[in-house]
Amino acid sequence: MPSLVVRNLDESIINALKQRAVEHQRSTEAEHRAILAEVLLKPPRKSFAEALANIPNVGVDADFQRVNDDTHVADVFN
């Protein structure tokens, strides 16, 4: 299996990696592998436009028009 060497890391990054490894009960090297896999292998996020395009058509706008009545805000949950 190939190896990866990362040099010139700030001490605060190393300390954060060690702390995260302790929290997940694994070695620092295993934590480093897990972070790389988590970040690099997750599926790409959809853009806002793609998310909007995937919203199903559930009716016409008239179905969702607000009806004004005399209900007061304080009475809504009573």
C-alpha positions in Angstrom: 0.0 0.0 0.0 1.4 3.5 -0.8 2.5 5.8 1.9 2.1 9.6 2.3 4.4 11.8 4.3 3.3 15.3 5.3 6.0 17.7 6.3 6.0 21.2 7.9 2.8 20.9 9.8 2.0 23.5 12.4 2.2 22.1 16.0 -1.5 23.1 16.6 -2.6 20.8 13.7 -0.6 17.9 15.1 -2.0 18.4 18.5 -5.6 18.6 17.1 -5.0 15.4 15.2 -3.7 13.6 18.3 -6.7 14.9 20.3 -9.2 13.7 17.7 -7.5 10.3 17.5 -7.9 9.9 21.3 -11.5 10.9 21.1 -12.1 8.2 18.4 -9.9 5.7 20.2 -7.5 5.1 17.4 -3.9 5.9 16.5 -2.9 9.2 15.1 -2.0 7.5 11.8 -5.4 5.8 11.7 -7.1 9.1 12.4 -5.2 10.7 9.6 -6.3 8.0 7.2 -9.9 8.4 8.4 -9.9 12.1 7.9 -8.5 11.8 4.4 -11.0 9.2 3.4 -13.9 11.2 5.0 -13.0 14.3 3.1 -11.8 12.9 -0.2 -14.1 10.0 -0.8 -17.5 11.5 0.1 -19.9 12.2 -2.8 -19.8 15.7 -4.1 -22.4 18.1 -2.7 -25.2 19.3 -5.0 -25.4 22.9 -5.9 -28.3 25.0 -4.7 -29.7 25.0 -8.3 -29.5 21.2 -8.4 -31.3 20.9 -5.1 -34.0 23.2 -6.3 -34.4 21.3 -9.6 -34.9 18.0 -7.6 -37.8 19.3 -5.6 -40.9 17.4 -6.8 -43.8 19.3 -8.4 -46.6 18.9 -5.7 -49.2 21.2 -7.0 -50.0 24.7 -8.3 -49.2 27.9 -6.4 -52.9 28.5 -5.6 -52.8 25.3 -3.4 -50.3 27.1 -1.1 -51.8 30.6 -1.0 -52.0 32.1 2.5 -55.5 32.5 3.9 -55.9 35.6 6.0 -58.3 35.1 8.9 -58.8 36.7 12.3 -56.7 34.1 14.2 -54.2 35.8 16.5 -50.7 34.5 16.8 -51.2 33.8 20.5 -54.3 31.6 19.7 -52.5 29.3 17.2 -51.3 26.7 19.7 -54.4 26.6 21.9 
